[in-house]
Amino acid sequence: MDVDGDLGRPGPDRGESGKYLLVPPGYEGEIPSEGYHIEPCATKNVWWLMRAFIYDGVTKSTVNNQKQAKLYPLSNPDAPQEYLNASKIPTYCIPLRGVVYYDLIA
């Protein structure tokens, strides 16, 4: 999987709430010349992943910040948004090292 672009501080808006336009391969329609950071995509299948940080165990402001990000078709900016809050799903994110990794996938 290749990374097509970054949001937030590493992105072109430097975390200042910019608008991004994801353009699929072969798109020949009109692309706005202003107001968007244009991100050409390698495929029509795009993963939109965001990570947020919780301070002092309070999730309210973190969730509200996440919900400010919107993903919608250019033709319909009022498209309904759905959010999956996976903060209560335990996940072990430290990669295994050595032979234990191979035992796990065997």
C-alpha positions in Angstrom: 0.0 0.0 0.0 1.3 3.4 -1.0 0.7 6.7 0.9 -0.9 9.2 -1.5 -0.9 12.1 0.9 -0.8 13.4 4.4 -3.2 15.4 6.5 -2.6 17.5 9.6 0.9 18.8 10.4 2.8 16.7 7.8 0.3 17.7 5.1 0.4 20.7 2.8 -2.0 22.7 5.1 0.3 22.1 8.1 -2.7 21.2 10.3 -4.6 24.4 9.6 -7.9 22.7 8.5 -7.3 22.8 4.7 -9.6 21.1 2.2 -8.2 18.2 0.1 -9.5 16.9 -3.2 -8.8 13.3 -3.8 -8.7 12.7 -7.6 -9.0 9.1 -8.9 -6.8 7.9 -11.8 -8.1 8.7 -15.2 -10.4 11.5 -14.0 -11.1 13.9 -16.8 -13.7 16.2 -15.2 -13.2 19.7 -14.0 -10.9 20.2 -11.0 -11.3 23.4 -9.0 -8.3 25.6 -9.4 -8.6 27.2 -5.9 -9.6 26.2 -2.4 -8.3 22.6 -2.3 -5.0 20.7 -1.9 -5.1 18.3 -4.9 -4.2 14.7 -4.0 -4.0 12.4 -7.1 -4.8 8.8 -6.0 -3.2 5.7 -7.5 -6.5 3.8 -7.4 -10.2 4.4 -6.9 -10.0 2.6 -3.5 -8.8 4.9 -0.8 -8.3 4.3 2.9 -9.1 7.3 5.0 -7.4 6.8 8.4 -7.0 9.3 11.2 -5.4 9.0 14.5 -6.0 11.3 17.5 -4.5 11.7 20.9 -6.4 11.7 24.2 -5.2 14.1 26.9 -5.8 13.4 30.6 -8.2 10.5 29.7 -10.9 12.8 28.4 -12.2 11.8 24.9 -14.8 14.5 24.3 -12.6 17.1 22.6 -10.7 14.4 20.7 -13.9 12.9 19.2 -15.2 16.4 18.4 -11.9 17.2 16.6 -12.2 14.0 14.6 -15.8 14.8 13.6 -14.6 18.1 12.0 -12.9 16.1 9.3 -15.4 15.4 6.5 -15.1 13.1 3.5 -17.7 13.6 0.7 -18.1 13.6 -3.1 -17.2 17.0 -4.6 -20.7 17.0 -6.2 -22.4 16.7 -2.8 -20.8 18.5 0.1 -23.8 17.9 2.2 -23.5 14.1 2.0 -24.1 12.4 5.3 -21.1 11.5 7.4 -20.6 8.3 9.3 -18.0 7.8 12.0 -16.7 4.7 13.7 -15.3 5.4 17.1 -13.0 2.5 17.8 -11.5 4.0 21.0 -13.1 1.3 23.2 -11.8 -1.6 21.0 -8.6 -2.9 22.6 -5.8 -3.1 20.0 -2.2 -4.2 20.5 -0.1 -2.0 18.3 3.5 -3.0 19.2 4.9 -5.3 16.5 6.2 -8.7 17.6 9.8 -9.4 17.1 11.8 -12.5 16.3 10.4 -16.0 15.9 7.2 -15.1 17.9 6.0 -13.2 14.8 6.3 -16.2 12.6 4.6 -18.5 15.1 1.7 -16.1 15.1 1.2 -16.1 11.3 1.9 -19.8 10.8 
